[in-house]
Amino acid sequence: MSVSITFLGGAGTVTGSKYLVRHGGQSLLVDCGLFQGYKPLRLRNWQPLPVAPHDIDAVLLTHAHLDHSGYLPLLAKSGFGGPVFCTAGTRDLCAILLPDSGHLQEEDAAFLNRHKLS
């Protein structure tokens, strides 16, 4: 059986780490990160993945940094319902980082919306 790896992020840049590993009819997403930095990078977060989220069997997080885990909420919202594997430390940090990141993104959006309306 063959193994294929598709680089969905973290290639050509150091952010947005996502690697889809396929083997034996299974799909594993290694890392699920947000693109961070300059606007052209951040805009990649709004592009749909080239694989349907419900076709991903599991996610494996290497660590909790947002450029490796920050896309998880959007992946789940888009239809992913499989398990997420990580160490206990990564799990504990994601429990802090992901809600905090969401809060900051909401504040940024509100700020931008207020200033666009003025």
Secondary structure in CASP SS format (residue, H / E / C, confidence):
PFRMAT SS
TARGET T0000
AUTHOR 0000-0000-0000
METHOD secondary structure of the structure
MODEL  1
M C 1.00
S C 1.00
V E 1.00
S E 1.00
I E 1.00
T E 1.00
F E 1.00
L E 1.00
G E 1.00
G C 1.00
A C 1.00
G C 1.00
T C 1.00
V C 1.00
T C 1.00
G C 1.00
S C 1.00
K E 1.00
Y E 1.00
L E 1.00
V E 1.00
R E 1.00
H E 1.00
G C 1.00
G C 1.00
Q E 1.00
S E 1.00
L E 1.00
L E 1.00
V E 1.00
D C 1.00
C C 1.00
G C 1.00
L C 1.00
F C 1.00
Q C 1.00
G C 1.00
Y C 1.00
K H 1.00
P H 1.00
L H 1.00
R H 1.00
L H 1.00
R H 1.00
N H 1.00
W H 1.00
Q C 1.00
P C 1.00
L C 1.00
P C 1.00
V C 1.00
A C 1.00
P H 1.00
H H 1.00
D H 1.00
I C 1.00
D C 1.00
A E 1.00
V E 1.00
L E 1.00
L C 1.00
T C 1.00
H C 1.00
A C 1.00
H C 1.00
L H 1.00
D H 1.00
H H 1.00
S H 1.00
G C 1.00
Y C 1.00
L H 1.00
P H 1.00
L H 1.00
L H 1.00
A H 1.00
K H 1.00
S C 1.00
G C 1.00
F C 1.00
G C 1.00
G C 1.00
P C 1.00
V E 1.00
F E 1.00
C C 1.00
T C 1.00
A H 1.00
G H 1.00
T H 1.00
R H 1.00
D H 1.00
L H 1.00
C H 1.00
A H 1.00
I H 1.00
L H 1.00
L H 1.00
P H 1.00
D H 1.00
S H 1.00
G H 1.00
H H 1.00
L H 1.00
Q H 1.00
E H 1.00
E H 1.00
D H 1.00
A H 1.00
A H 1.00
F H 1.00
L H 1.00
N H 1.00
R H 1.00
H H 1.00
K H 1.00
L H 1.00
S C 1.00
END
